[in-house]
Amino acid sequence: MSTFPIIALVNADGAQDGPGVLTERFLRAVAMAAQLHHGQIRKGTDDRPVPYLAHLLEVCAIVLGESIPEDVAIAALLHDGPEDAGGRPILDAIIEAFGARVGEIVDACTDTYESPKPRWMERKRGYLDRLQRSDDWDVLVVKCADALSNARATLRDYRNPFIGEAVWQRFKGMPCASGQRWWYASLREALRPLGFSAGAFAELDRTVSALLAETSPCESTEHVHPPMPAALPPPDPDDDEDWMVYPFDPAHRCPNCGRVPIAPPDGFGRVCQHCGHSWYIEGWMNDSEQS
């Protein structure tokens, strides 16, 4: 078998970490994703198979568009590994190969480690409950990219006159328009805290809105039809524990743990909700004083 040199991609200063910089680790993650999902294809592509890797690369591309660290891009590539290709041993292999932070994000994007998987509705309700409690921007943005990739594909195929309503039959766990409409709408609400901090959420919002507007609920009584989710209540500025009061600030990651902080109202100080580290964004204050 022929080999080729793996070349780290570095910025002009020679640095090999930080947003916008990919290294040999990323290339190894692509290879691992291809190996884990070898032989798997996208739902609904039996006649003209599309490798499942296409979905993982799309999710990764969406995440990379948010200017994120390499760990988040790697997690995007591997986010379906444990759930669809081997369970907890695969998560352990990911952690061993790429570190605890990648494993943490992948774990938070996994709705089950069981095989066979639990019933669809039970599994999705449990996962939504976890996701709605997350204040980890990296987790939310990877899940947003995953949801956007899937919503795009569902809407695109629904609009195809040769597919139309048959698109729902590809979802073996819930082959029902009402169930899938509920899932996409619920995911959108769970991810709404991303707000303007991630361009991917704006596109997800538009895509889900189009999907709900153009499709109709299922009339069959064969499946449970959950009520459509209500929009999340607005954040309570008087509740000190309501982390959604202020927006995420992905432009100023915590210098201690690298996570995305929540911006307080003064605009200059930051306290990381994950590790408790506090710091001051001096450049903003200097700009403010000069204006």
N, C-alpha and C positions, 0 to 999 in steps of 0.2 A: 504494500500500500504506500502511495506517495505521501510525503509530508511537506509541510510548508511552514516557514517561520511565523511565529505569532509576534506581531509587532504592537507594542503599547502605543495608544494614541495619546499624545501629550499636547498641552497648550504651548503658547509661545514662550512661556517662562520655564518650561520643562516640568511643571507640576503634573502629578498623576492622580489627583483626587479633586473632588469638588464638582459642582454642577457644570455640565458641558464637556466633561472629560471622561472618556471611556478607556479602559485598559484591557489587558489580557484576561482579566477576570470576567469581563462582559462576554468576550468571545467563548470562554469556557462555559458560561451560562447558556449561551445560544446552543452550544453542542449538547449540553445536558438536557435542555428542553427538547431538542430534536430526538434525543435518545429515549427520554421518558415517554414521549407521545408518538413514538414510531408506530406507524400503522393505523393511528387514529385519524379520523376525518371529521370535518365539520358536519353538524346536523343538516340533513336535507341535501347532501351532496353525493348520495350513493351512485347516481347515474353518471355524474361528472365529478369524481372525488377531488375535494380540496383538503390538503393536509391540515390537521389541527394546528400545526405550527403556524399557519397563516394567522389564526386568531391571536396566538401568543405574541407574534411579531407586531400585529396591529395594536394590541394593548400596550406593548412596550413603546411603540412609536408615539402613541398618544401621551403616555407618561413622560417620555423624553421631551415632548413639546412644552412641558411645564417647567423646564430647567431644574432638574432634580439631581441628587447625588447618584452615583453609580449603583449603590446598594438598592435604591428604589427601582431602578431600571432592571436589575437582576431579579428582584422579587416579582416584577411584572412578568418577566419571561417564565418564571417558575411557579406562578401563583396557583396553577391547577395541578401541579405535580402530585402532592399528597392525596388530593381528593380523587383524582382520576387515574393515578398510576402507581399506587402502592401503599398509601396510608402513612402512618407515623414513621416507619423506617425511611421513607423518602424524605420526610421533613428532617429527620436526623442526618441524612446524607447531605441535604442542602445546607444545614447549619455547619457541618464539618467542612464542606467545600467553600462556603462563602461567608460564614460568620453568623453570629447571633442576631444581628439586626435584620439581615435578609430573612432569616428563619422566623423572626417575630412578625414581619409583615406578611409572609406567606401563611403563617398560622392564622392570622387575623382575617385572611381572605378565604379560609377553608371552612366550608359549612359542615363537613363531616369527615371522619377518618374511618368510618365503618364500611364494611363490604359484606353483604349487599347494603346499599344506602338505605337509611330510614325513609319512610313515606315522604313524598315531595312536600306536602303542605306543612307537615310537622318540622321538617328540616329547614324550610325557608322561613317559617315563623321564628324558629329558634335563632337562625342566623341574623335576621333583621333586628331582633332584640339585642344581640351583641353589637351589631353595627351602629345602632342608634345611640349606644353608650360610649362610642369611641371618640376620643379627642386627639387621635393620631392622624395628622394631615396626610402623611405618606400612605397609611392604610386606606384612608378615604379616597385618595386620588387614584390609587391602583384599582380599587373596586369601581370607581367611577369610569375609568378607562375600560374595564371589563364589561360593565353594563352598557357603555356606549357602543362598543364593538358588537355586542349581541343585539342591541336595539337597532342599530343600523342594518344588520343582516336580516332581522325579522321584518322590518319595515320595507326594505328593498325587495324581499321576496314576496311579501304580501302585495306589493304594487305590481309584481310580475303577473300579467294576465294568464300565464300558464300555471301559476301556483295559487295565488289568491288565498282563499280560506283553507286550503290544504296545508298552509304553512304551520298551522297549529298541531297537525298530526306528527310532526317531527319531534315534538317534546313528549317523550314516552312517559315521563313521570307525571305530566299534567297536560294532556293533549286537548286543551280547552282554552278558547279565547279569553274567557273571563278570568281564569287562573293566571294566564300569562299577562293579561292587562293589569291585574292586581299586582303581580310581581314587579313589573317595570315601574308602575306608579309608586309602589311602596319603596323600592330602591331609590327612586328619585327623592322621595321625602327624607329617607335616612341619610342621603348624601347632601341634602340642601345646605347644611352648615358650611360646605365648601364655598358657597356663594360666589363672589367675584374673585376669590383667591385662586381659582382654577378655571381656565378657559374651557376645559373639558366639560365642566358641569353645565355651562351655558349651552353647549351643544347637546348634552344629554337631555337637558330640559326641553329644548326644541324638538328633539327626536322623539322623546316620549309623548310630548303634546301632540305631535303629528300622528303617532301610532294610535293614541287614544281617540283622536278625532276621526281617523279614517277607518278604524275597525269597529266592530260591534260586539257586545257581550254575547256569550254562548247561550243558546236557548235550551240546550239539553239539560236534563235532570240527572245525568249519569255522574257528574262531578259536583263537589262542593263549590259554590260560587261565593267567595269571601267578599264582603263589602269593600268598595274602593276606599283607600286610606284618605283621611282628612289631612289637610296641610298641617305641618308642625306649628304649634303655637309660637308666636313671636317670643324672643328671649326676654326675660324679666330683668331689667337693669338694677332692680333692688335685691335680687337674689345673688349673693356672693358666690354660690356654688353653680350658678348657671353659666357654664363655660362658653355658651353660644352668644352671650351678650355682645362680645367684641369679635372682630374678624380675625381669621388666621393671617399670619404674616410670613409667607414662604420666602420673602426677599431677605429676611434677617433670621436665619436659623441659629439655634442656640450654639454658642461657641464651645460649650461643654459637652453636650450629648448629640448635637447635630439635628435635633428635632425642630419642627416648625412651631413657633410660639403663637400665642394669641395676643393681639395688640391691645394694650390698655388705652383709655381715652386721651392720655396726655400726648401720645404720639412719639415719645422719645425713649421711654424706659421699657424694658422687657423683663418678664419673669417667666422662665420656662415651666409650664404646667407639668412636665414630666420629671425633671431632675431638681427643680427649685432654683436653678442658677439664675442670677439677675445680672443685667448689664445695661449699658446706656449707649444709645445710637448717637454718637457725638456729631457725625456728619450732618444729621438732620437738624440738630440744634444750631450748628454753625450756619447752615443754609438759611434757617429761619431768621437768625440774627442779621444776616446780610441782606435779606429781602425787605 
